[in-house]
Amino acid sequence: IFMCVNYTPTRKDQLADQFHAMDRTGNEWESEIWQDYAAPFITHDALKRRQAQRGTYGLIPKAKLPPGKRFSTMNARAETIAELSSFARPWRTGQRCLIPMQHFYEPNYESGAAVRWQIGVEGCSDFAVAGLYKVWDEADGSASFSFTQITINADQHPLMQRFHRPGDEKRGLVIIAEQDYDDWLSCSNPEMARAFLQHYDADAMWAKAAPVAK
């Protein structure tokens, strides 16, 4: 079931202005992000200062999958994040990140057919969701990065329960409040980190049908 797999990333100038992060991302990125696209994510450096780096969306990029294996790691389910081999080590070792964005997309079936909707936060042009990141050692001695978003059950959330196919489980991203950014990034205890995996107040979010591409 594909959920929470596409979003509009923050703009490059907002990394410093909105998120107070040092920009180490290099080149620009696409206006919409899908699996294996490069996009910014935010972590703490050794001095617990926010830094934005560039990584690929999906904790295990397609190029890193074993031959013949095809599975998605764009979303890490909170319920199994500590057990699944794809996510357990980054979760346990505190490789937490923020994924900055303007809004994300979900399918709405209220009209009887799938309609692409975009969802954001009221009064915020940009916000951040909880994620995990991974560092990869490349053959040339360099390092590359990847990241995943964390999702939680949204069957009872007044807004997020409106999305996805009827009968399917509803899921939602974990939007981190601005005042909690640094606490999330620096949280080394996985059990304490679970306290952050909560839904954002539906009244503080907006949702509407996405513009149709021309």
Disulfide bonds with the S-S distance in Angstrom:
none
